[in-house]
Amino acid sequence: MKTEATGTAGTTTTPSTRIDAIDNLRVMLTVLVVAHHAAITYSHIPMWYYTEPAQDLTGLPLDIFVVSNQAFFMGFFFLISGFFTPGSYDRKGARPFLRDRLVRLGIPLLAYVLLLRPLADLGGYLRQDALPFWQYYLRSWDPGPMWFVEVLIVLAAAYAGWRALRPPLDARPAPPRPRWIVLFVLGLAVATFVWRVPVPTGSYWPVAGLPTPDYLPQYVSMFVLGCVAHRRGWFGTLPARAALAGFGAAGVATAALMPVAYGGSGPLAQAAICLWQSVFAVGMIIGFTVWFRERWNRQGPRGRFLSRHAYTVYIVHPLVLVGLGWALSPLAAPAVVKFAIMLVLALPLCWGLAFLVRRLPGAGRVL
């Protein structure tokens, strides 16, 4: 039976519209993942398999893009994952839900760590001459970008455990009140500030391979928020004007807090960073969510192709970017130009490779 959800601004949104909009959001976020790692390749932030640190001033906008993108895009992924978790659990039950999560998340995780990671990190092995390959293979054990699904497996298991102890929230569609959003932002900023005392920015957890464990308060809270949003129908009930408010809040916070956050040091600067990241993340997530719901809520054949292969693109994009990095290494050009060339080439190559991977026997059932 079809139902409709009407937002407070009078916008009527059908379930198919909501799904199409969220699928389009996933495509945008996947593009941001590819762009993020392409920017890291040529920025001053050497946290990728292949890097060429910028030797000119054009590396600065790449640094700004990486820092700004990091503030919200993975939290957005966790929120969308949380949004679909209660419905999946309700339809399948505990054991089938967990089995499905292990198949959809665990098999790609193992495939990446065991097979794709050595290819993406082949340059790291070639740059060292002290270890045989099998020792380097074991010592460089790391899930790479697949840390995301690693954390999702833990969160899915935690959700199943919570549902085993307590009944689900009632389904009562109602828009979130502005003061709830403000309190959430402030609470997230405080939790992040406290968390970063033992887990400062730049921390790395070996074996688990979390590149940004300092963001865990955001990731976990966004997943939980997504679960609540599913029950409360927030995707359909947020007013249309919330898009402008969200983007506006992100912009104002950037102008007001970035100079303090990244222009100083000590507790005040750390507090400003945590507050800016929290406001920016929530503002951008609200803005893009409503904007896509209102403007990008349909899919044609191309859109369905992009969304159908987005998860696989996330898995295979390191191979494409590293290969392009080596191929473009002889090119002498400003950092931002090489980034642009890499991104223009990488996006069709990533989706093309994803298409080929999903055509492998049995891959479609997992990916």
C-alpha positions in Angstrom: 0.0 0.0 0.0 1.4 3.4 -0.9 1.4 6.2 1.6 2.4 9.8 1.4 4.3 12.0 3.7 3.5 15.8 3.6 6.1 18.2 4.9 5.3 21.3 6.9 6.0 23.4 3.8 3.2 21.6 1.9 5.5 19.4 -0.1 4.1 15.9 -0.8 6.7 13.2 -1.1 5.9 9.6 -2.1 8.0 6.7 -0.9 9.5 6.2 -4.4 10.5 9.9 -4.5 12.2 9.5 -1.1 14.1 6.5 -2.2 15.2 8.1 -5.5 16.4 11.2 -3.7 18.4 9.1 -1.2 19.9 7.0 -4.0 20.9 10.2 -5.7 22.4 11.4 -2.4 24.4 8.2 -2.3 25.8 8.9 -5.8 26.8 12.4 -4.8 28.5 11.1 -1.7 30.3 8.4 -3.7 31.6 11.1 -6.1 32.8 13.0 -3.0 34.7 10.0 -1.8 36.5 9.7 -5.2 37.1 13.5 -5.2 38.3 13.4 -1.6 41.0 10.8 -2.3 42.0 12.4 -5.5 42.4 15.7 -3.7 44.5 14.0 -1.0 46.8 12.6 -3.7 47.9 16.2 -4.6 47.3 18.0 -1.3 49.6 18.5 1.7 47.8 15.7 3.6 49.7 12.5 2.7 47.1 9.9 3.8 46.7 7.8 0.7 48.3 4.9 -1.1 49.8 7.2 -3.7 50.6 10.9 -3.1 52.4 13.8 -4.8 52.4 16.5 -2.1 51.7 19.9 -3.7 54.7 22.0 -4.5 52.7 25.1 -5.4 49.9 27.3 -3.9 47.2 25.4 -5.6 47.5 22.7 -3.0 45.9 25.0 -0.5 42.3 24.8 -2.0 42.7 21.0 -2.1 43.6 21.0 1.6 40.5 23.2 2.3 38.3 20.8 0.3 39.7 17.8 2.1 39.2 19.3 5.6 35.7 20.6 4.7 34.6 17.4 3.1 35.9 15.3 6.0 33.8 17.3 8.4 30.5 15.9 7.0 30.6 13.4 4.2 31.3 10.1 6.1 28.9 11.2 8.8 26.3 11.5 6.1 27.0 8.0 4.9 26.5 6.7 8.4 23.2 8.6 8.8 21.9 7.1 5.5 22.9 3.7 6.6 21.1 4.2 9.9 18.0 5.4 8.1 17.6 2.1 6.3 18.6 -0.1 9.3 15.2 -0.3 11.2 13.2 -1.1 8.2 15.6 -3.9 7.1 15.5 -5.3 10.6 11.7 -5.2 10.7 11.4 -7.0 7.4 13.9 -9.7 8.0 14.2 -10.3 11.7 17.4 -10.5 13.8 19.2 -13.5 12.3 18.5 -12.8 8.6 19.3 -9.1 9.2 22.7 -10.0 10.7 23.4 -12.6 8.0 22.5 -10.1 5.3 24.8 -7.5 6.9 27.7 -10.0 7.1 27.2 -10.9 3.4 26.7 -7.4 2.0 29.5 -5.8 4.2 31.7 -8.7 5.3 32.4 -10.3 2.0 33.4 -7.0 0.3 35.6 -6.2 3.3 37.4 -9.4 3.1 37.8 -9.2 -0.7 39.3 -5.8 -0.4 41.7 -6.6 2.5 42.8 -9.9 1.0 42.9 -9.1 -2.7 42.5 -5.5 -3.7 44.5 -3.9 -0.9 47.8 -5.4 -2.1 47.2 -4.0 -5.6 46.4 -0.5 -4.3 49.4 -0.6 -2.0 51.8 -2.1 -4.4 53.7 1.2 -4.6 54.3 1.1 -0.9 55.9 -2.3 -1.2 58.1 -1.2 -4.2 59.3 1.8 -2.3 60.8 -0.3 0.5 63.4 -3.0 0.1 63.7 -4.5 3.6 60.8 -6.9 3.6 59.8 -9.8 1.4 56.3 -9.4 -0.1 54.6 -11.8 2.3 55.9 -9.9 5.4 54.9 -6.6 3.9 51.5 -8.0 3.1 50.9 -9.0 6.7 52.4 -5.9 8.3 50.5 -3.5 6.1 47.2 -5.2 7.0 44.6 -2.4 6.7 41.1 -2.2 5.5 41.7 1.1 3.7 38.5 2.9 2.8 36.6 -0.2 3.8 37.0 0.8 7.4 33.5 2.3 6.8 31.8 -1.1 6.3 33.9 -2.5 9.2 32.3 0.1 11.5 28.9 -0.5 9.9 29.1 -4.2 10.8 29.7 -3.3 14.5 26.9 -0.7 14.4 24.5 -3.2 12.8 25.3 -5.8 15.5 24.8 -3.2 18.2 21.4 -2.3 16.7 20.4 -5.9 16.6 21.4 -6.2 20.3 19.5 -3.1 21.2 16.4 -4.5 19.5 16.7 -7.7 21.3 16.4 -5.8 24.6 13.9 -3.1 23.7 11.0 -2.6 21.3 11.4 -0.3 18.4 10.5 3.4 18.6 6.9 4.2 17.6 6.5 5.4 14.0 5.3 9.0 14.6 6.2 11.3 11.7 6.9 14.8 12.9 9.6 17.3 11.9 12.5 17.7 14.3 12.2 20.9 16.3 14.9 23.6 15.8 15.9 23.4 19.5 16.5 19.7 19.2 18.8 20.3 16.3 20.7 23.0 18.2 21.0 20.7 21.3 22.2 17.9 19.1 24.9 20.1 17.5 26.1 21.3 20.9 26.1 17.8 22.4 28.0 16.5 19.4 30.6 19.3 19.8 31.1 18.6 23.5 31.3 14.8 23.0 33.8 15.3 20.2 35.9 17.7 22.3 36.0 15.2 25.2 36.7 12.2 22.9 39.6 13.9 21.3 41.5 14.3 24.6 42.4 10.5 24.6 42.0 10.2 20.8 43.4 13.4 19.2 43.1 14.4 15.6 45.7 12.5 13.6 45.3 9.3 15.6 45.4 6.0 13.7 44.2 2.6 15.0 46.3 -0.1 13.4 44.7 -3.4 12.3 41.3 -1.9 12.6 42.6 0.7 10.2 40.5 3.7 11.3 42.0 6.7 9.6 39.9 9.2 11.5 38.9 7.6 14.9 38.6 11.2 16.3 35.4 11.4 14.3 33.7 8.4 15.9 31.3 10.5 18.1 30.0 11.9 14.8 29.8 8.6 13.0 28.0 6.8 15.8 25.6 9.6 16.6 24.7 10.1 12.9 24.0 6.3 12.6 21.7 6.5 15.6 20.1 9.7 14.3 19.4 7.9 11.0 17.6 5.2 12.9 15.5 7.7 14.7 14.8 9.7 11.5 13.4 6.5 9.9 10.8 6.1 12.7 10.0 9.8 12.9 9.8 10.4 9.2 12.2 13.3 9.3 13.2 12.9 5.7 9.7 13.7 4.5 8.7 16.2 7.2 11.7 18.6 7.2 10.3 21.8 5.7 11.7 22.9 2.4 13.1 26.1 3.9 15.4 23.9 6.0 17.8 23.5 3.0 18.6 27.2 3.0 18.8 27.3 6.8 21.2 24.3 6.8 23.5 25.7 4.2 23.4 29.1 5.8 24.3 27.8 9.2 27.3 25.9 7.7 28.5 29.0 5.9 28.1 31.3 9.0 29.9 28.7 11.2 32.7 28.5 8.6 33.2 32.3 8.5 33.0 32.7 12.3 34.9 29.7 13.6 37.4 28.7 10.9 39.8 31.6 11.7 39.8 30.6 15.4 39.8 26.9 14.7 42.8 26.8 12.3 44.4 30.1 13.2 45.4 29.3 16.8 46.2 26.4 19.1 45.3 25.1 22.5 41.9 24.2 24.0 40.2 27.2 22.5 41.2 26.3 19.0 40.2 22.6 19.6 36.8 23.7 20.9 36.3 25.9 17.9 37.2 23.0 15.6 34.8 20.7 17.3 32.0 23.3 17.2 32.6 24.2 13.5 32.7 20.5 12.4 29.5 19.8 14.3 27.6 22.8 12.9 29.0 22.3 9.4 28.2 18.6 9.4 24.6 19.0 10.5 24.0 22.1 8.4 25.3 20.4 5.2 23.5 17.2 5.9 20.2 19.0 6.4 20.8 21.2 3.4 21.6 18.4 1.0 18.9 16.1 2.3 16.1 18.6 1.7 17.6 19.9 -1.5 17.8 16.5 -3.0 14.3 15.6 -1.8 12.9 18.7 -3.4 15.1 19.0 -6.6 16.8 15.7 -7.3 14.0 13.3 -6.5 13.7 11.4 -9.8 15.9 8.8 -11.6 16.1 7.9 -15.2 18.2 5.0 -16.6 21.5 6.9 -16.1 20.6 7.7 -12.5 19.6 4.1 -11.8 22.9 2.9 -13.3 24.9 5.3 -11.1 23.1 4.4 -7.9 23.1 0.7 -8.6 26.9 0.7 -8.9 27.8 3.3 -6.3 28.6 0.8 -3.6 31.0 -1.1 -5.9 32.6 2.2 -6.9 33.3 2.8 -3.3 35.1 -0.5 -3.1 37.2 -0.4 -6.3 38.0 3.4 -6.5 41.4 3.1 -4.8 42.7 0.9 -7.7 41.6 3.5 -10.2 43.0 6.4 -8.4 46.3 4.8 -7.7 46.6 3.6 -11.3 45.9 7.1 -12.5 48.3 8.6 -10.0 51.2 6.6 -11.5 50.0 7.2 -15.0 49.9 11.0 -14.5 53.2 11.1 -12.5 55.3 12.3 -15.5 52.9 15.3 -16.1 54.3 18.6 -14.8 51.3 20.7 -13.8 49.9 22.6 -10.8 48.4 20.4 -8.1 44.8 21.5 -8.7 45.2 20.8 -12.5 46.4 17.3 -11.9 43.5 16.8 -9.4 41.0 18.0 -12.0 42.5 15.7 -14.7 42.5 12.7 -12.3 38.9 13.3 -11.2 37.6 13.7 -14.8 39.2 10.5 -15.8 38.5 8.6 -12.5 34.7 8.9 -12.4 33.8 7.2 -15.6 36.6 4.6 -15.0 35.3 3.8 -11.5 31.8 3.3 -12.7 33.0 1.3 -15.7 35.1 -1.0 -13.5 32.2 -1.3 -11.0 30.0 -2.4 -13.9 32.4 -5.1 -14.9 32.8 -6.3 -11.3 29.1 -6.6 -10.8 28.9 -8.8 -13.9 31.1 -11.4 -12.2 29.2 -14.6 -11.2 27.4 -14.0 -7.8 28.7 -10.5 -7.4 25.3 -8.9 -8.0 23.9 -10.7 -4.9 26.5 -9.2 -2.7 27.0 -5.8 -4.3 
